Amino acid sequence: MLHNSVVMVLIIFIINVVYVSFFTMRMILTLKGYRYIAAFVSMIEIVIYIVGLGLVLGNLNHIQNIIAYAVGYGTGVIAGMKIEEKLALGYITVNVITKEYDKDLPKQLREKGYGVTNWAAEGLEGDRMALQILTPRKYELKLYQNIKELDPKAFIIAYEPKAIHGGFWVKQVKKGKLHI
């Protein structure tokens, strides 16, 4: 079966897509602190890697195998990123600067279930309101949509916090009581 060049190319391609998807997920799990899950994923990843690389190295005289390996690698990067987007592990912190100081933006966002801290700020053109919002990453796009609906001109910056400790909102997340 492996002597058929089309089948060989497809197998190499698929193996590399799976391998690189696992690699991407392992890296993300490692960065997010899921060390034991990352270690388990790496065991599966290395077996897939050895099989795929062995197929290519055993057939270096066929350029299509090398091309399939390279294309599979690139496709695997994209697939791994898509999987990570769907999993949306961790939290996102969003800083918002709004010109609409009189709007009740923090209250409206809290009513939607977001953790919001706000304070008065001053910008180049006058008074502003600054907000810091914490939410699980899976709600990130919905949060942006909510902010833009409430204030289309809001300035938004987002980042992923490395560690979170304390606060009433984190307790609500851990208990699964969010209603976003």
MODELLER restraints for C-alpha pairs under 7 A, 6 or more apart:
rsr = mdl.restraints
at = mdl.atoms
rsr.add(forms.Gaussian(group=physical.xy_distance, feature=features.Distance(at['CA:2:A'], at['CA:8:A']), mean=5.48, stdev=0.5))
rsr.add(forms.Gaussian(group=physical.xy_distance, feature=features.Distance(at['CA:9:A'], at['CA:64:A']), mean=6.63, stdev=0.5))
rsr.add(forms.Gaussian(group=physical.xy_distance, feature=features.Distance(at['CA:9:A'], at['CA:65:A']), mean=5.43, stdev=0.5))
rsr.add(forms.Gaussian(group=physical.xy_distance, feature=features.Distance(at['CA:9:A'], at['CA:68:A']), mean=5.66, stdev=0.5))
rsr.add(forms.Gaussian(group=physical.xy_distance, feature=features.Distance(at['CA:12:A'], at['CA:52:A']), mean=5.80, stdev=0.5))
rsr.add(forms.Gaussian(group=physical.xy_distance, feature=features.Distance(at['CA:12:A'], at['CA:65:A']), mean=6.85, stdev=0.5))
rsr.add(forms.Gaussian(group=physical.xy_distance, feature=features.Distance(at['CA:12:A'], at['CA:68:A']), mean=6.14, stdev=0.5))
rsr.add(forms.Gaussian(group=physical.xy_distance, feature=features.Distance(at['CA:12:A'], at['CA:69:A']), mean=5.85, stdev=0.5))
rsr.add(forms.Gaussian(group=physical.xy_distance, feature=features.Distance(at['CA:13:A'], at['CA:68:A']), mean=4.95, stdev=0.5))
rsr.add(forms.Gaussian(group=physical.xy_distance, feature=features.Distance(at['CA:13:A'], at['CA:69:A']), mean=5.55, stdev=0.5))
rsr.add(forms.Gaussian(group=physical.xy_distance, feature=features.Distance(at['CA:13:A'], at['CA:71:A']), mean=6.90, stdev=0.5))
rsr.add(forms.Gaussian(group=physical.xy_distance, feature=features.Distance(at['CA:13:A'], at['CA:72:A']), mean=4.46, stdev=0.5))
rsr.add(forms.Gaussian(group=physical.xy_distance, feature=features.Distance(at['CA:14:A'], at['CA:72:A']), mean=6.52, stdev=0.5))
rsr.add(forms.Gaussian(group=physical.xy_distance, feature=features.Distance(at['CA:15:A'], at['CA:48:A']), mean=6.57, stdev=0.5))
rsr.add(forms.Gaussian(group=physical.xy_distance, feature=features.Distance(at['CA:15:A'], at['CA:52:A']), mean=5.75, stdev=0.5))
rsr.add(forms.Gaussian(group=physical.xy_distance, feature=features.Distance(at['CA:16:A'], at['CA:52:A']), mean=6.44, stdev=0.5))
rsr.add(forms.Gaussian(group=physical.xy_distance, feature=features.Distance(at['CA:16:A'], at['CA:69:A']), mean=6.17, stdev=0.5))
rsr.add(forms.Gaussian(group=physical.xy_distance, feature=features.Distance(at['CA:16:A'], at['CA:72:A']), mean=4.91, stdev=0.5))
rsr.add(forms.Gaussian(group=physical.xy_distance, feature=features.Distance(at['CA:16:A'], at['CA:73:A']), mean=5.42, stdev=0.5))
rsr.add(forms.Gaussian(group=physical.xy_distance, feature=features.Distance(at['CA:16:A'], at['CA:76:A']), mean=6.63, stdev=0.5))
rsr.add(forms.Gaussian(group=physical.xy_distance, feature=features.Distance(at['CA:17:A'], at['CA:72:A']), mean=4.81, stdev=0.5))
rsr.add(forms.Gaussian(group=physical.xy_distance, feature=features.Distance(at['CA:17:A'], at['CA:73:A']), mean=5.75, stdev=0.5))
rsr.add(forms.Gaussian(group=physical.xy_distance, feature=features.Distance(at['CA:17:A'], at['CA:75:A']), mean=5.87, stdev=0.5))
rsr.add(forms.Gaussian(group=physical.xy_distance, feature=features.Distance(at['CA:17:A'], at['CA:76:A']), mean=3.87, stdev=0.5))
rsr.add(forms.Gaussian(group=physical.xy_distance, feature=features.Distance(at['CA:18:A'], at['CA:76:A']), mean=6.36, stdev=0.5))
rsr.add(forms.Gaussian(group=physical.xy_distance, feature=features.Distance(at['CA:19:A'], at['CA:45:A']), mean=5.57, stdev=0.5))
rsr.add(forms.Gaussian(group=physical.xy_distance, feature=features.Distance(at['CA:19:A'], at['CA:48:A']), mean=5.71, stdev=0.5))
rsr.add(forms.Gaussian(group=physical.xy_distance, feature=features.Distance(at['CA:19:A'], at['CA:49:A']), mean=5.83, stdev=0.5))
rsr.add(forms.Gaussian(group=physical.xy_distance, feature=features.Distance(at['CA:20:A'], at['CA:73:A']), mean=6.02, stdev=0.5))
rsr.add(forms.Gaussian(group=physical.xy_distance, feature=features.Distance(at['CA:20:A'], at['CA:76:A']), mean=4.73, stdev=0.5))
rsr.add(forms.Gaussian(group=physical.xy_distance, feature=features.Distance(at['CA:20:A'], at['CA:77:A']), mean=5.92, stdev=0.5))
rsr.add(forms.Gaussian(group=physical.xy_distance, feature=features.Distance(at['CA:20:A'], at['CA:80:A']), mean=6.91, stdev=0.5))
rsr.add(forms.Gaussian(group=physical.xy_distance, feature=features.Distance(at['CA:21:A'], at['CA:76:A']), mean=4.99, stdev=0.5))
rsr.add(forms.Gaussian(group=physical.xy_distance, feature=features.Distance(at['CA:21:A'], at['CA:77:A']), mean=6.13, stdev=0.5))
rsr.add(forms.Gaussian(group=physical.xy_distance, feature=features.Distance(at['CA:21:A'], at['CA:79:A']), mean=5.92, stdev=0.5))
rsr.add(forms.Gaussian(group=physical.xy_distance, feature=features.Distance(at['CA:21:A'], at['CA:80:A']), mean=4.03, stdev=0.5))
rsr.add(forms.Gaussian(group=physical.xy_distance, feature=features.Distance(at['CA:22:A'], at['CA:41:A']), mean=6.67, stdev=0.5))
rsr.add(forms.Gaussian(group=physical.xy_distance, feature=features.Distance(at['CA:22:A'], at['CA:45:A']), mean=5.63, stdev=0.5))
rsr.add(forms.Gaussian(group=physical.xy_distance, feature=features.Distance(at['CA:22:A'], at['CA:80:A']), mean=6.98, stdev=0.5))
rsr.add(forms.Gaussian(group=physical.xy_distance, feature=features.Distance(at['CA:23:A'], at['CA:45:A']), mean=6.39, stdev=0.5))
rsr.add(forms.Gaussian(group=physical.xy_distance, feature=features.Distance(at['CA:24:A'], at['CA:77:A']), mean=6.77, stdev=0.5))
rsr.add(forms.Gaussian(group=physical.xy_distance, feature=features.Distance(at['CA:24:A'], at['CA:80:A']), mean=5.37, stdev=0.5))
rsr.add(forms.Gaussian(group=physical.xy_distance, feature=features.Distance(at['CA:25:A'], at['CA:80:A']), mean=6.23, stdev=0.5))
rsr.add(forms.Gaussian(group=physical.xy_distance, feature=features.Distance(at['CA:25:A'], at['CA:84:A']), mean=6.72, stdev=0.5))
rsr.add(forms.Gaussian(group=physical.xy_distance, feature=features.Distance(at['CA:26:A'], at['CA:38:A']), mean=4.90, stdev=0.5))
rsr.add(forms.Gaussian(group=physical.xy_distance, feature=features.Distance(at['CA:26:A'], at['CA:41:A']), mean=6.07, stdev=0.5))
rsr.add(forms.Gaussian(group=physical.xy_distance, feature=features.Distance(at['CA:26:A'], at['CA:42:A']), mean=6.32, stdev=0.5))
rsr.add(forms.Gaussian(group=physical.xy_distance, feature=features.Distance(at['CA:29:A'], at['CA:35:A']), mean=6.89, stdev=0.5))
rsr.add(forms.Gaussian(group=physical.xy_distance, feature=features.Distance(at['CA:29:A'], at['CA:38:A']), mean=5.46, stdev=0.5))
rsr.add(forms.Gaussian(group=physical.xy_distance, feature=features.Distance(at['CA:30:A'], at['CA:38:A']), mean=5.74, stdev=0.5))
rsr.add(forms.Gaussian(group=physical.xy_distance, feature=features.Distance(at['CA:56:A'], at['CA:65:A']), mean=5.94, stdev=0.5))
rsr.add(forms.Gaussian(group=physical.xy_distance, feature=features.Distance(at['CA:56:A'], at['CA:66:A']), mean=6.41, stdev=0.5))
rsr.add(forms.Gaussian(group=physical.xy_distance, feature=features.Distance(at['CA:88:A'], at['CA:137:A']), mean=5.24, stdev=0.5))
rsr.add(forms.Gaussian(group=physical.xy_distance, feature=features.Distance(at['CA:88:A'], at['CA:138:A']), mean=5.10, stdev=0.5))
rsr.add(forms.Gaussian(group=physical.xy_distance, feature=features.Distance(at['CA:89:A'], at['CA:137:A']), mean=6.34, stdev=0.5))
rsr.add(forms.Gaussian(group=physical.xy_distance, feature=features.Distance(at['CA:90:A'], at['CA:136:A']), mean=5.98, stdev=0.5))
rsr.add(forms.Gaussian(group=physical.xy_distance, feature=features.Distance(at['CA:90:A'], at['CA:137:A']), mean=5.88, stdev=0.5))
rsr.add(forms.Gaussian(group=physical.xy_distance, feature=features.Distance(at['CA:91:A'], at['CA:134:A']), mean=6.94, stdev=0.5))
rsr.add(forms.Gaussian(group=physical.xy_distance, feature=features.Distance(at['CA:91:A'], at['CA:135:A']), mean=5.61, stdev=0.5))
rsr.add(forms.Gaussian(group=physical.xy_distance, feature=features.Distance(at['CA:91:A'], at['CA:136:A']), mean=4.16, stdev=0.5))
rsr.add(forms.Gaussian(group=physical.xy_distance, feature=features.Distance(at['CA:91:A'], at['CA:137:A']), mean=4.81, stdev=0.5))
rsr.add(forms.Gaussian(group=physical.xy_distance, feature=features.Distance(at['CA:91:A'], at['CA:160:A']), mean=6.17, stdev=0.5))
rsr.add(forms.Gaussian(group=physical.xy_distance, feature=features.Distance(at['CA:91:A'], at['CA:161:A']), mean=6.85, stdev=0.5))
rsr.add(forms.Gaussian(group=physical.xy_distance, feature=features.Distance(at['CA:92:A'], at['CA:134:A']), mean=5.90, stdev=0.5))
rsr.add(forms.Gaussian(group=physical.xy_distance, feature=features.Distance(at['CA:92:A'], at['CA:135:A']), mean=5.57, stdev=0.5))
rsr.add(forms.Gaussian(group=physical.xy_distance, feature=features.Distance(at['CA:92:A'], at['CA:136:A']), mean=6.02, stdev=0.5))
rsr.add(forms.Gaussian(group=physical.xy_distance, feature=features.Distance(at['CA:92:A'], at['CA:137:A']), mean=5.36, stdev=0.5))
rsr.add(forms.Gaussian(group=physical.xy_distance, feature=features.Distance(at['CA:92:A'], at['CA:140:A']), mean=6.93, stdev=0.5))
rsr.add(forms.Gaussian(group=physical.xy_distance, feature=features.Distance(at['CA:92:A'], at['CA:158:A']), mean=6.73, stdev=0.5))
rsr.add(forms.Gaussian(group=physical.xy_distance, feature=features.Distance(at['CA:92:A'], at['CA:159:A']), mean=5.79, stdev=0.5))
rsr.add(forms.Gaussian(group=physical.xy_distance, feature=features.Distance(at['CA:92:A'], at['CA:160:A']), mean=4.64, stdev=0.5))
rsr.add(forms.Gaussian(group=physical.xy_distance, feature=features.Distance(at['CA:92:A'], at['CA:161:A']), mean=6.51, stdev=0.5))
rsr.add(forms.Gaussian(group=physical.xy_distance, feature=features.Distance(at['CA:93:A'], at['CA:132:A']), mean=6.82, stdev=0.5))
rsr.add(forms.Gaussian(group=physical.xy_distance, feature=features.Distance(at['CA:93:A'], at['CA:133:A']), mean=5.56, stdev=0.5))
rsr.add(forms.Gaussian(group=physical.xy_distance, feature=features.Distance(at['CA:93:A'], at['CA:134:A']), mean=4.62, stdev=0.5))
rsr.add(forms.Gaussian(group=physical.xy_distance, feature=features.Distance(at['CA:93:A'], at['CA:135:A']), mean=6.63, stdev=0.5))
rsr.add(forms.Gaussian(group=physical.xy_distance, feature=features.Distance(at['CA:93:A'], at['CA:158:A']), mean=5.62, stdev=0.5))
rsr.add(forms.Gaussian(group=physical.xy_distance, feature=features.Distance(at['CA:93:A'], at['CA:159:A']), mean=5.40, stdev=0.5))
rsr.add(forms.Gaussian(group=physical.xy_distance, feature=features.Distance(at['CA:93:A'], at['CA:160:A']), mean=5.88, stdev=0.5))
rsr.add(forms.Gaussian(group=physical.xy_distance, feature=features.Distance(at['CA:93:A'], at['CA:161:A']), mean=6.51, stdev=0.5))
rsr.add(forms.Gaussian(group=physical.xy_distance, feature=features.Distance(at['CA:94:A'], at['CA:132:A']), mean=5.72, stdev=0.5))
rsr.add(forms.Gaussian(group=physical.xy_distance, feature=features.Distance(at['CA:94:A'], at['CA:133:A']), mean=5.04, stdev=0.5))
rsr.add(forms.Gaussian(group=physical.xy_distance, feature=features.Distance(at['CA:94:A'], at['CA:134:A']), mean=6.45, stdev=0.5))
rsr.add(forms.Gaussian(group=physical.xy_distance, feature=features.Distance(at['CA:94:A'], at['CA:156:A']), mean=6.80, stdev=0.5))
rsr.add(forms.Gaussian(group=physical.xy_distance, feature=features.Distance(at['CA:94:A'], at['CA:157:A']), mean=5.67, stdev=0.5))
rsr.add(forms.Gaussian(group=physical.xy_distance, feature=features.Distance(at['CA:94:A'], at['CA:158:A']), mean=4.23, stdev=0.5))
rsr.add(forms.Gaussian(group=physical.xy_distance, feature=features.Distance(at['CA:94:A'], at['CA:159:A']), mean=6.48, stdev=0.5))
rsr.add(forms.Gaussian(group=physical.xy_distance, feature=features.Distance(at['CA:95:A'], at['CA:131:A']), mean=5.61, stdev=0.5))
rsr.add(forms.Gaussian(group=physical.xy_distance, feature=features.Distance(at['CA:95:A'], at['CA:132:A']), mean=4.59, stdev=0.5))
rsr.add(forms.Gaussian(group=physical.xy_distance, feature=features.Distance(at['CA:95:A'], at['CA:133:A']), mean=6.37, stdev=0.5))
rsr.add(forms.Gaussian(group=physical.xy_distance, feature=features.Distance(at['CA:95:A'], at['CA:156:A']), mean=5.81, stdev=0.5))
rsr.add(forms.Gaussian(group=physical.xy_distance, feature=features.Distance(at['CA:95:A'], at['CA:157:A']), mean=5.15, stdev=0.5))
rsr.add(forms.Gaussian(group=physical.xy_distance, feature=features.Distance(at['CA:95:A'], at['CA:158:A']), mean=6.12, stdev=0.5))
rsr.add(forms.Gaussian(group=physical.xy_distance, feature=features.Distance(at['CA:96:A'], at['CA:130:A']), mean=5.69, stdev=0.5))
rsr.add(forms.Gaussian(group=physical.xy_distance, feature=features.Distance(at['CA:96:A'], at['CA:131:A']), mean=5.01, stdev=0.5))
rsr.add(forms.Gaussian(group=physical.xy_distance, feature=features.Distance(at['CA:96:A'], at['CA:132:A']), mean=6.44, stdev=0.5))
rsr.add(forms.Gaussian(group=physical.xy_distance, feature=features.Distance(at['CA:96:A'], at['CA:154:A']), mean=6.48, stdev=0.5))
rsr.add(forms.Gaussian(group=physical.xy_distance, feature=features.Distance(at['CA:96:A'], at['CA:155:A']), mean=5.53, stdev=0.5))
rsr.add(forms.Gaussian(group=physical.xy_distance, feature=features.Distance(at['CA:96:A'], at['CA:156:A']), mean=4.63, stdev=0.5))
rsr.add(forms.Gaussian(group=physical.xy_distance, feature=features.Distance(at['CA:96:A'], at['CA:157:A']), mean=6.49, stdev=0.5))
rsr.add(forms.Gaussian(group=physical.xy_distance, feature=features.Distance(at['CA:97:A'], at['CA:128:A']), mean=6.58, stdev=0.5))
rsr.add(forms.Gaussian(group=physical.xy_distance, feature=features.Distance(at['CA:97:A'], at['CA:129:A']), mean=5.75, stdev=0.5))
rsr.add(forms.Gaussian(group=physical.xy_distance, feature=features.Distance(at['CA:97:A'], at['CA:130:A']), mean=4.63, stdev=0.5))
rsr.add(forms.Gaussian(group=physical.xy_distance, feature=features.Distance(at['CA:97:A'], at['CA:131:A']), mean=6.45, stdev=0.5))
rsr.add(forms.Gaussian(group=physical.xy_distance, feature=features.Distance(at['CA:97:A'], at['CA:154:A']), mean=5.85, stdev=0.5))
rsr.add(forms.Gaussian(group=physical.xy_distance, feature=features.Distance(at['CA:97:A'], at['CA:155:A']), mean=5.04, stdev=0.5))
rsr.add(forms.Gaussian(group=physical.xy_distance, feature=features.Distance(at['CA:97:A'], at['CA:156:A']), mean=6.64, stdev=0.5))
rsr.add(forms.Gaussian(group=physical.xy_distance, feature=features.Distance(at['CA:98:A'], at['CA:128:A']), mean=5.69, stdev=0.5))
rsr.add(forms.Gaussian(group=physical.xy_distance, feature=features.Distance(at['CA:98:A'], at['CA:129:A']), mean=5.32, stdev=0.5))
rsr.add(forms.Gaussian(group=physical.xy_distance, feature=features.Distance(at['CA:98:A'], at['CA:130:A']), mean=6.53, stdev=0.5))
rsr.add(forms.Gaussian(group=physical.xy_distance, feature=features.Distance(at['CA:98:A'], at['CA:154:A']), mean=4.77, stdev=0.5))
rsr.add(forms.Gaussian(group=physical.xy_distance, feature=features.Distance(at['CA:98:A'], at['CA:155:A']), mean=6.38, stdev=0.5))
rsr.add(forms.Gaussian(group=physical.xy_distance, feature=features.Distance(at['CA:99:A'], at['CA:128:A']), mean=4.97, stdev=0.5))
rsr.add(forms.Gaussian(group=physical.xy_distance, feature=features.Distance(at['CA:99:A'], at['CA:129:A']), mean=6.65, stdev=0.5))
rsr.add(forms.Gaussian(group=physical.xy_distance, feature=features.Distance(at['CA:101:A'], at['CA:128:A']), mean=5.61, stdev=0.5))
rsr.add(forms.Gaussian(group=physical.xy_distance, feature=features.Distance(at['CA:101:A'], at['CA:129:A']), mean=5.36, stdev=0.5))
rsr.add(forms.Gaussian(group=physical.xy_distance, feature=features.Distance(at['CA:105:A'], at['CA:150:A']), mean=6.88, stdev=0.5))
rsr.add(forms.Gaussian(group=physical.xy_distance, feature=features.Distance(at['CA:106:A'], at['CA:116:A']), mean=6.21, stdev=0.5))
rsr.add(forms.Gaussian(group=physical.xy_distance, feature=features.Distance(at['CA:106:A'], at['CA:118:A']), mean=6.83, stdev=0.5))
rsr.add(forms.Gaussian(group=physical.xy_distance, feature=features.Distance(at['CA:110:A'], at['CA:116:A']), mean=6.34, stdev=0.5))
rsr.add(forms.Gaussian(group=physical.xy_distance, feature=features.Distance(at['CA:112:A'], at['CA:179:A']), mean=6.88, stdev=0.5))
rsr.add(forms.Gaussian(group=physical.xy_distance, feature=features.Distance(at['CA:112:A'], at['CA:180:A']), mean=5.48, stdev=0.5))
rsr.add(forms.Gaussian(group=physical.xy_distance, feature=features.Distance(at['CA:113:A'], at['CA:178:A']), mean=5.97, stdev=0.5))
rsr.add(forms.Gaussian(group=physical.xy_distance, feature=features.Distance(at['CA:113:A'], at['CA:179:A']), mean=5.57, stdev=0.5))
rsr.add(forms.Gaussian(group=physical.xy_distance, feature=features.Distance(at['CA:113:A'], at['CA:180:A']), mean=5.09, stdev=0.5))
rsr.add(forms.Gaussian(group=physical.xy_distance, feature=features.Distance(at['CA:114:A'], at['CA:133:A']), mean=6.67, stdev=0.5))
rsr.add(forms.Gaussian(group=physical.xy_distance, feature=features.Distance(at['CA:114:A'], at['CA:134:A']), mean=6.64, stdev=0.5))
rsr.add(forms.Gaussian(group=physical.xy_distance, feature=features.Distance(at['CA:114:A'], at['CA:135:A']), mean=6.20, stdev=0.5))
rsr.add(forms.Gaussian(group=physical.xy_distance, feature=features.Distance(at['CA:115:A'], at['CA:133:A']), mean=5.46, stdev=0.5))
rsr.add(forms.Gaussian(group=physical.xy_distance, feature=features.Distance(at['CA:115:A'], at['CA:134:A']), mean=5.31, stdev=0.5))
rsr.add(forms.Gaussian(group=physical.xy_distance, feature=features.Distance(at['CA:115:A'], at['CA:135:A']), mean=6.83, stdev=0.5))
rsr.add(forms.Gaussian(group=physical.xy_distance, feature=features.Distance(at['CA:115:A'], at['CA:169:A']), mean=5.87, stdev=0.5))
rsr.add(forms.Gaussian(group=physical.xy_distance, feature=features.Distance(at['CA:116:A'], at['CA:131:A']), mean=6.51, stdev=0.5))
rsr.add(forms.Gaussian(group=physical.xy_distance, feature=features.Distance(at['CA:116:A'], at['CA:132:A']), mean=5.68, stdev=0.5))
rsr.add(forms.Gaussian(group=physical.xy_distance, feature=features.Distance(at['CA:116:A'], at['CA:133:A']), mean=4.57, stdev=0.5))
rsr.add(forms.Gaussian(group=physical.xy_distance, feature=features.Distance(at['CA:116:A'], at['CA:134:A']), mean=6.79, stdev=0.5))
rsr.add(forms.Gaussian(group=physical.xy_distance, feature=features.Distance(at['CA:117:A'], at['CA:131:A']), mean=5.60, stdev=0.5))
rsr.add(forms.Gaussian(group=physical.xy_distance, feature=features.Distance(at['CA:117:A'], at['CA:132:A']), mean=5.21, stdev=0.5))
rsr.add(forms.Gaussian(group=physical.xy_distance, feature=features.Distance(at['CA:117:A'], at['CA:133:A']), mean=6.55, stdev=0.5))
rsr.add(forms.Gaussian(group=physical.xy_distance, feature=features.Distance(at['CA:118:A'], at['CA:129:A']), mean=6.91, stdev=0.5))
rsr.add(forms.Gaussian(group=physical.xy_distance, feature=features.Distance(at['CA:118:A'], at['CA:130:A']), mean=5.51, stdev=0.5))
rsr.add(forms.Gaussian(group=physical.xy_distance, feature=features.Distance(at['CA:118:A'], at['CA:131:A']), mean=4.26, stdev=0.5))
rsr.add(forms.Gaussian(group=physical.xy_distance, feature=features.Distance(at['CA:118:A'], at['CA:132:A']), mean=6.31, stdev=0.5))
rsr.add(forms.Gaussian(group=physical.xy_distance, feature=features.Distance(at['CA:119:A'], at['CA:129:A']), mean=5.95, stdev=0.5))
rsr.add(forms.Gaussian(group=physical.xy_distance, feature=features.Distance(at['CA:119:A'], at['CA:130:A']), mean=5.43, stdev=0.5))
rsr.add(forms.Gaussian(group=physical.xy_distance, feature=features.Distance(at['CA:119:A'], at['CA:131:A']), mean=6.62, stdev=0.5))
rsr.add(forms.Gaussian(group=physical.xy_distance, feature=features.Distance(at['CA:120:A'], at['CA:128:A']), mean=6.21, stdev=0.5))
rsr.add(forms.Gaussian(group=physical.xy_distance, feature=features.Distance(at['CA:120:A'], at['CA:129:A']), mean=4.87, stdev=0.5))
rsr.add(forms.Gaussian(group=physical.xy_distance, feature=features.Distance(at['CA:120:A'], at['CA:130:A']), mean=6.19, stdev=0.5))
rsr.add(forms.Gaussian(group=physical.xy_distance, feature=features.Distance(at['CA:121:A'], at['CA:127:A']), mean=6.02, stdev=0.5))
rsr.add(forms.Gaussian(group=physical.xy_distance, feature=features.Distance(at['CA:121:A'], at['CA:128:A']), mean=4.94, stdev=0.5))
rsr.add(forms.Gaussian(group=physical.xy_distance, feature=features.Distance(at['CA:121:A'], at['CA:129:A']), mean=5.38, stdev=0.5))
rsr.add(forms.Gaussian(group=physical.xy_distance, feature=features.Distance(at['CA:121:A'], at['CA:130:A']), mean=5.94, stdev=0.5))
rsr.add(forms.Gaussian(group=physical.xy_distance, feature=features.Distance(at['CA:122:A'], at['CA:128:A']), mean=5.42, stdev=0.5))
rsr.add(forms.Gaussian(group=physical.xy_distance, feature=features.Distance(at['CA:148:A'], at['CA:154:A']), mean=6.86, stdev=0.5))
rsr.add(forms.Gaussian(group=physical.xy_distance, feature=features.Distance(at['CA:172:A'], at['CA:178:A']), mean=6.35, stdev=0.5))
